[in-house]
C-alpha cells in the first residue's frame, strides 16, 4: 500500500507538472485541453493509477509531445493526433482501474459473505449444543438439529465457494475484454486512424494510385494487409470505403475515378477474405474536399480514399 501511495503521488505530481507547463503555453487546442483534464482525473483516481500505470505514462508522453507540437506551431493535425493518443491511453487506464476496483469489491464481498455465514452457522450450532446439554430429554433432537446446521453450514460454504468462482470468472472475462480493447486501440493507432463522429477513419493518400488511374500500386499492400488483419480479428466491424478527388478535370471523370478507386480498395479486401456484406464502396468526386484546391498540396490532400469504421452499436 505504501508503494501504491508513492506511485499515486508521483503520478499526481507529474499531472500537475504537465498541466502547469501547458498553462503557460501561448496557444490553445480544445482536444488537447480535454485530454489534459482527462489525464488529471485519471492520475487522481487511485484505481486507475494502480491498474493503468503504463497507460498513464504513455498518456503523459503523448501530452508532452502534443504540447511541444503546439508550442512549435506544428499543424493542428499533429497536435490533435498526440492528444487523441493521450485520450485513448487515459480511457484504457480508467477501464483498467474499473477492473481493479471490481476485483477488490468482488473479492471483499465474497469473503465477507463467507465470514458472516460461517459466524451465523457457528453461533447457531453452539446454541443448539448448549440447549442439548441443559436438557437430556431433548438431546437427540438437539443433535439432529446440530447436524442439520452443520449441513447448512457446509452448503453455505459451498455456495460461497461457487460465488467466489463466479466472481473470478467475471474478473477473467473483464481482463480479457480489457486486453481486447488494448489490442483494438493498438491496431487503430498503428493504422493512424482518427476518431470522428462517424467512427474511426483511416485515410489513404493518392500515392496508392497512379495519376488518373484506379489500379492499386504495390505500395498500398502493407496498408491493405493491416486493414485486412484488423477486420479479420474484429468480425463485428464493417467498413465504408469512400473515394475522393480534387477539382482538376471534368467533374464526370472525377466522379467515375473516385468510384473506381473506392471499388478497387473494396475488391482488394474481398480478395483477402473479407466478406462483401461487411464492405460498401462509393465515390464523391471533388464534392467533399478537406482543404482548398487552389494549391498543389491542397489538391493532393483532397485526392484520397477514406475507410470509415463505424462504431459497434
C-alpha positions as MATLAB code, in Angstrom:
seq = 'XXXXXXXXXXXXXXXXXXXXXXXXXXXXXXXXXXXXXXXXXXXXXXXXXXXXXXXXXXXXXXXXXXXXXXXXXXXXXXXXXXXXXXXXXXXXXXXXXXXXXXXXXXXXXXXXXXXXXXXXXXXXXXXXXXXXXXXXXXXXXXXXXXXXXXXXXXXXXXXXXXXXXXXXXXXXXXXXXXXXXXXXXXXXXXXXXXXXXXXXXXXXXXXXXXXXXXXXXXXXXXXXXXXXXXXXXXXXXXXXXXXXXXXXXXXXXXXXXXXXXXXXXXXXXXXXXXXXXXXXXXXXXXXXXXXXXXXXXXXXXXXXXXXXXXXXX';
ca = [
       0.000    0.000    0.000;
       2.877    2.371    0.774;
       4.387    1.742   -2.662;
       0.970    2.350   -4.271;
       0.623    5.685   -2.396;
       4.109    6.757   -3.522;
       3.273    5.824   -7.086;
      -0.109    7.643   -6.932;
       1.647   10.723   -5.532;
       4.258   10.603   -8.293;
       1.588   10.373  -10.971;
      -0.375   13.209   -9.425;
       2.763   15.415   -9.243;
       3.531   14.556  -12.852;
      -0.006   15.554  -13.845;
       0.386   18.858  -12.016;
       3.713   19.459  -13.761;
       2.220   18.659  -17.169;
      -0.792   20.900  -16.560;
       1.353   23.695  -15.154;
       3.633   23.609  -18.182;
       0.637   23.636  -20.504;
      -0.941   26.563  -18.674;
       1.874   28.872  -19.831;
       1.555   27.912  -23.483;
       0.641   30.807  -25.768;
      -1.716   28.702  -27.903;
      -4.781   26.604  -27.115;
      -6.279   23.422  -28.562;
      -9.658   22.128  -27.383;
      -8.835   18.466  -27.868;
      -5.534   18.878  -26.034;
      -7.270   20.711  -23.164;
      -9.793   17.902  -22.939;
      -7.000   15.313  -22.872;
      -5.200   17.241  -20.097;
      -8.354   17.336  -17.991;
      -8.898   13.617  -18.517;
      -5.309   12.906  -17.523;
      -5.687   14.875  -14.275;
      -8.823   12.932  -13.393;
      -7.139    9.619  -14.158;
      -3.985   10.197  -12.090;
      -6.164   11.256   -9.137;
      -8.131    8.006   -9.458;
      -6.377    5.542   -7.147;
      -7.678    2.508   -9.017;
      -6.640    3.856  -12.431;
      -3.223    4.800  -11.032;
      -2.691    1.225   -9.828;
      -4.184   -0.627  -12.778;
      -3.173    1.699  -15.618;
       0.328    2.887  -14.663;
       1.834    2.063  -18.058;
      -1.097    3.608  -19.938;
      -0.881    6.819  -17.873;
       2.843    7.039  -18.550;
       2.120    6.695  -22.275;
      -0.628    9.329  -21.985;
       1.789   11.705  -20.231;
       4.334   11.237  -23.042;
       1.657   11.869  -25.678;
       0.533   15.044  -23.853;
       4.096   16.294  -23.707;
       4.505   15.684  -27.423;
       1.207   17.387  -28.189;
       2.234   20.391  -26.096;
       5.618   20.530  -27.789;
       3.937   20.421  -31.188;
       1.518   23.164  -30.135;
       4.312   25.399  -28.884;
       6.344   24.733  -32.024;
       3.444   25.867  -34.167;
       3.032   22.468  -35.808;
      -0.051   21.548  -37.820;
      -3.207   21.096  -35.727;
      -3.441   17.543  -37.042;
      -0.128   16.702  -35.333;
      -1.223   18.254  -32.030;
      -4.594   16.531  -32.089;
      -3.029   13.218  -33.106;
      -0.968   13.146  -29.900;
      -3.897   14.496  -27.882;
      -6.090   11.714  -29.269;
      -3.458    9.114  -28.382;
      -3.344   10.523  -24.841;
      -7.131   10.302  -24.540;
      -7.124    6.680  -25.672;
      -4.421    5.795  -23.149;
      -6.345    7.623  -20.412;
      -9.547    5.770  -21.291;
      -7.687    2.457  -21.170;
      -6.202    3.369  -17.766;
      -9.655    4.231  -16.417;
     -11.013    0.928  -17.699;
      -8.114   -0.879  -16.041;
      -8.961    0.991  -12.828;
     -12.524   -0.233  -13.067;
     -11.237   -3.788  -13.378;
      -9.053   -3.326  -10.264;
     -11.935   -1.791   -8.314;
     -14.262   -4.561   -9.424;
     -11.799   -7.257   -8.452;
     -11.316   -5.797   -4.984;
     -15.030   -5.282   -4.441;
     -15.941   -8.790   -5.593;
     -13.224  -10.441   -3.521;
     -14.110   -8.434   -0.418;
     -17.821   -9.131   -0.801;
     -17.261  -12.858   -1.271;
     -15.027  -13.098    1.788;
     -17.405  -11.021    3.900;
     -20.388  -13.167    2.891;
     -18.486  -16.311    3.743;
     -17.355  -14.923    7.117;
     -20.842  -13.783    8.100;
     -22.442  -17.048    7.092;
     -19.833  -19.041    8.971;
     -20.301  -16.909   12.099;
     -24.072  -17.303   11.953;
     -23.896  -21.046   11.495;
     -21.294  -21.399   14.215;
     -23.338  -19.387   16.739;
     -26.448  -21.378   15.929;
     -24.602  -24.682   16.318;
     -23.141  -23.585   19.669;
     -26.568  -22.523   20.942;
     -28.050  -25.818   19.938;
     -25.320  -27.697   21.747;
     -25.922  -25.664   24.958;
     -29.618  -26.461   24.909;
     -28.853  -30.130   24.344;
     -26.631  -30.249   27.441;
     -29.285  -28.475   29.545;
     -31.999  -30.959   28.658;
     -31.194  -34.644   28.344;
     -34.699  -35.290   27.053;
     -34.054  -33.052   24.094;
     -30.536  -34.339   23.446;
     -31.447  -36.447   20.430;
     -33.442  -33.628   18.842;
     -30.661  -31.152   19.584;
     -28.059  -33.417   17.986;
     -30.269  -33.793   14.940;
     -30.726  -30.045   14.665;
     -26.978  -29.556   15.153;
     -26.302  -31.966   12.296;
     -28.746  -30.052   10.121;
     -26.996  -26.811   10.997;
     -23.673  -28.345   10.037;
     -25.119  -29.450    6.720;
     -26.447  -25.949    6.175;
     -23.028  -24.531    7.041;
     -21.438  -26.894    4.525;
     -23.999  -25.827    1.935;
     -23.297  -22.183    2.744;
     -19.563  -22.766    2.342;
     -20.166  -24.465   -0.989;
     -22.378  -21.592   -2.128;
     -19.724  -19.089   -1.042;
     -17.079  -21.036   -2.962;
     -19.329  -21.107   -6.039;
     -19.919  -17.349   -5.752;
     -16.180  -16.777   -5.467;
     -15.591  -18.955   -8.541;
     -18.166  -16.943  -10.494;
     -16.550  -13.713   -9.347;
     -13.154  -14.966  -10.504;
     -14.634  -15.956  -13.862;
     -16.167  -12.490  -14.204;
     -12.807  -10.926  -13.385;
     -11.093  -13.076  -16.009;
     -13.713  -12.039  -18.578;
     -13.196   -8.378  -17.675;
      -9.439   -8.776  -18.117;
      -9.963  -10.453  -21.499;
     -12.223   -7.578  -22.581;
      -9.603   -5.093  -21.412;
      -6.892   -6.890  -23.408;
      -9.149   -6.873  -26.473;
      -9.719   -3.130  -26.026;
      -5.956   -2.581  -25.806;
      -5.330   -4.637  -28.956;
      -8.035   -2.706  -30.802;
      -6.537    0.623  -29.717;
      -3.061   -0.506  -30.794;
      -4.303   -1.655  -34.207;
      -6.122    1.616  -34.864;
      -3.117    3.591  -33.667;
      -0.780    1.676  -35.989;
      -3.037    2.436  -38.960;
      -3.148    6.131  -37.878;
      -6.951    6.038  -37.772;
      -8.684    9.140  -36.376;
     -11.798    9.252  -34.184;
     -14.740   11.087  -35.803;
     -18.488   11.309  -35.267;
     -18.893    8.593  -37.925;
     -16.408    6.273  -36.184;
     -12.698    5.675  -36.803;
     -11.489    6.993  -40.179;
      -8.364    5.735  -41.976;
      -7.208    8.000  -44.824;
      -5.289    6.541  -47.780;
      -3.490    9.220  -49.811;
      -3.337    9.300  -53.617;
       0.146    7.717  -53.516;
      -1.709    4.391  -53.707;
      -2.728    5.114  -57.313;
      -1.072    6.469  -60.434;
      -2.403    9.827  -61.631;
      -5.805    9.408  -63.247;
      -5.809    5.633  -62.628;
      -7.677    3.350  -60.225;
      -5.230    0.419  -60.137;
      -3.702   -0.040  -56.700;
       0.082    0.373  -56.625;
       2.290   -2.185  -54.822;
       2.938    0.342  -52.055;
      -0.702    0.032  -50.968;
      -0.351   -3.614  -49.994;
       1.009   -3.083  -46.460;
      -1.840   -0.726  -45.533;
      -4.405   -3.114  -47.007;
      -2.840   -6.045  -45.161;
      -3.085   -4.113  -41.881;
      -6.725   -3.266  -42.580;
      -7.461   -6.879  -43.540;
      -5.875   -8.141  -40.321;
      -7.942   -5.645  -38.294;
     -11.237   -6.637  -39.959;
     -10.399  -10.342  -39.624;
      -9.659  -10.038  -35.896;
     -12.762   -7.895  -35.334;
     -15.534   -9.662  -37.308;
     -18.206   -7.436  -35.797;
     -16.761   -4.357  -37.544;
     -17.759   -3.193  -41.031;
     -16.052   -0.713  -43.374;
     -17.349    2.074  -45.624;
     -14.889    2.910  -48.436;
     -15.187    6.443  -49.865;
     -13.261    7.756  -52.870;
     -12.477   11.494  -53.315;
     -10.677   13.564  -55.965;
      -9.541   17.145  -56.450;
     -11.402   19.565  -58.704;
      -8.987   19.400  -61.644;
     -10.548   17.993  -64.813;
     -14.092   17.122  -65.791;
     -16.469   16.515  -62.918;
     -17.892   13.372  -64.536;
     -14.395   11.903  -64.952;
     -13.516   12.714  -61.324;
     -16.757   11.166  -60.088;
     -16.115    7.971  -62.017;
     -12.466    7.874  -60.904;
     -13.451    8.248  -57.222;
     -15.934    5.386  -57.542;
     -13.391    3.172  -59.301;
     -10.730    3.811  -56.656;
     -13.143    3.012  -53.823;
     -14.185   -0.139  -55.678;
     -10.533   -1.135  -56.172;
      -9.924   -0.988  -52.416;
     -13.116   -2.952  -51.745;
     -12.121   -5.636  -54.269;
      -8.653   -5.921  -52.719;
     -10.185   -6.528  -49.279;
     -12.620   -9.113  -50.663;
      -9.723  -10.899  -52.378;
      -8.052  -11.111  -48.964;
     -11.020  -12.866  -47.403;
     -13.247  -10.056  -46.077;
     -16.940  -10.819  -46.658;
     -18.536   -8.445  -49.209;
     -21.507   -7.935  -46.870;
     -19.194   -6.131  -44.426;
     -17.987   -3.641  -47.070;
     -19.539   -0.812  -49.055;
     -17.852    1.469  -51.595;
     -18.903    4.833  -53.005;
     -17.351    7.809  -54.769;
     -17.857   11.507  -54.116;
     -15.640   13.011  -56.798;
     -14.485   16.510  -55.818;
     -17.623   17.266  -53.751;
     -16.066   16.807  -50.300;
     -12.629   18.457  -50.204;
     -10.798   18.596  -46.875;
      -8.917   21.758  -47.942;
      -8.994   24.185  -50.834;
      -7.972   23.063  -54.327;
      -6.047   26.241  -55.139;
      -2.609   24.730  -54.321;
      -0.856   21.526  -55.319;
      -0.569   20.487  -51.687;
      -4.267   21.074  -51.137;
      -5.224   19.092  -54.224;
      -3.018   16.228  -53.068;
      -4.831   16.113  -49.717;
      -8.177   16.069  -51.480;
      -7.143   13.091  -53.655;
      -7.754   10.319  -51.135;
      -9.668    7.199  -50.177;
     -11.231    7.230  -46.703;
     -12.083    3.986  -44.874;
     -14.753    4.613  -42.234;
     -15.019    2.017  -39.447;
     -18.358    2.752  -37.745;
     -18.581    2.210  -34.001;
     -20.189   -1.078  -32.980;
     -23.661   -0.479  -31.516;
];
